[in-house]
Amino acid sequence: MTGVGRTRQASTAIVALIGISIIGELVWTASALPVTPPSASRTTSSQLVAADPTDLAIPVTGVDRAALRDSFTAKRKGHIHAAIDILAPRGTPVLSATDGIVTKLRFSGAGGNTVYVNDAQNTEYYYAHLDHYATWLHEGLAVRRGDVIAYVGTTGNAPPGTPHLHFAIEQNGAAVDPYPILLARGQTIR
């Protein structure tokens, strides 16, 4: 091997170590966040109080309104996005945006690991590309706004190097843009 070849090999190794160091720090930071399982005395679906649909938690721990970007009308393969993507390090806790019932846990080719939560008005909140679910999460579980339900990832058709939450809202069968709602009244939970 020539001197140039050894230099390239050493440079590649250094870049790889730096990348591993950065990823390790991001994972450590996300895993150091406190996570509290829902209490045993939870609200049932018949006890849910109708929530103001504009009073939502920003569904990724520590994300401020200023960090949100509107990708609702962005073009995707053959359709519009109809959701927003919230970028965060892999493993960052994903929060229920509202009080509701977990109606479905599903793996799909596009969304990967997904969670569906319906509120008292039967508005559906959809969370996709999740790395994994909170260990206590199951269908039929009542959750409150701010409860940890999963963790940011890149499952499904998400680019592997871009961990994010794909967050969508559907009301009466129609997609609702979450961006203006979260921008106006979204609450950051740390």
Long-range contacts (C-beta under 8 A, 24 or more apart in sequence): 23-90, 26-89, 26-90, 26-91, 27-89, 27-90, 27-91, 29-89, 30-88, 30-89, 30-90, 30-91, 30-92, 30-93, 30-151, 30-152, 31-91, 33-61, 33-62, 33-92, 33-93, 35-93, 35-134, 35-148, 36-148, 37-134, 37-135, 37-136, 37-148, 38-136, 38-141, 38-142, 38-143, 38-144, 38-147, 42-141, 42-142, 42-143, 42-144, 43-99, 43-142, 43-144, 44-142, 45-101, 45-142, 48-99, 48-100, 48-101, 48-119, 48-120, 48-142, 49-99, 49-120, 50-119, 50-120, 50-121, 51-98, 51-99, 51-119, 51-120, 51-145, 53-98, 53-119, 53-121, 53-123, 53-171, 53-181, 54-181, 54-184, 54-185, 55-98, 55-145, 55-185, 55-187, 56-97, 56-98, 56-145, 56-178, 56-181, 56-182, 56-185, 56-186, 56-187, 57-95, 57-96, 57-97, 57-98, 57-145, 57-146, 57-186, 57-187, 57-188, 57-189, 58-86, 58-95, 58-97, 58-182, 58-186, 58-187, 58-188, 58-189, 59-86, 59-94, 59-95, 59-96, 59-97, 59-125, 59-127, 59-165, 59-167, 60-86, 60-88, 60-92, 60-93, 60-94, 60-95, 60-152, 60-165, 61-88, 61-92, 61-93, 61-94, 61-95, 61-148, 61-189, 61-190, 62-88, 62-92, 62-188, 62-189, 62-190, 63-88, 63-188, 64-188, 65-182, 65-183, 65-186, 65-188, 68-179, 68-182, 68-183, 68-186, 69-179, 70-177, 70-179, 70-180, 71-179, 72-175, 72-177, 72-178, 72-179, 73-177, 82-168, 82-175, 83-126, 83-128, 83-166, 83-167, 83-168, 83-175, 83-178, 84-166, 84-167, 84-168, 84-177, 84-178, 84-179, 84-182, 85-164, 85-165, 85-166, 85-167, 86-164, 86-165, 86-167, 87-162, 87-163, 87-164, 88-152, 88-163, 88-164, 88-165, 89-152, 89-163, 90-131, 90-151, 90-152, 90-153, 90-154, 90-163, 91-131, 91-151, 91-152, 91-153, 91-163, 92-151, 92-152, 92-163, 93-148, 93-150, 93-151, 93-152, 94-127, 94-130, 94-148, 94-149, 94-150, 94-151, 94-152, 94-165, 95-145, 95-146, 95-147, 95-148, 95-149, 95-189, 96-125, 96-143, 96-144, 96-145, 96-146, 96-147, 96-149, 97-125, 97-145, 97-167, 97-178, 98-123, 98-125, 98-145, 99-142, 99-143, 99-144, 99-145, 100-125, 100-142, 100-143, 101-140, 101-141, 101-142, 101-143, 102-137, 102-138, 102-139, 102-140, 102-141, 102-142, 102-143, 102-149, 103-139, 104-139, 105-133, 105-137, 105-138, 105-139, 107-155, 108-156, 109-156, 109-157, 110-156, 110-157, 111-155, 111-156, 111-157, 111-166, 112-153, 112-154, 112-155, 112-156, 112-157, 112-158, 113-150, 113-153, 113-155, 113-156, 114-156, 115-149, 115-150, 117-143, 117-149, 121-171, 123-169, 123-170, 123-171, 123-176, 124-169, 124-170, 124-171, 125-167, 125-168, 125-169, 126-166, 126-167, 126-168, 126-169, 126-170, 127-165, 127-166, 127-167, 128-155, 128-156, 128-165, 128-166, 128-167, 128-168, 129-153, 129-154, 129-155, 129-156, 129-158, 129-163, 129-164, 129-165, 129-166, 130-155, 130-165, 131-155, 131-163, 145-187, 146-187, 146-189
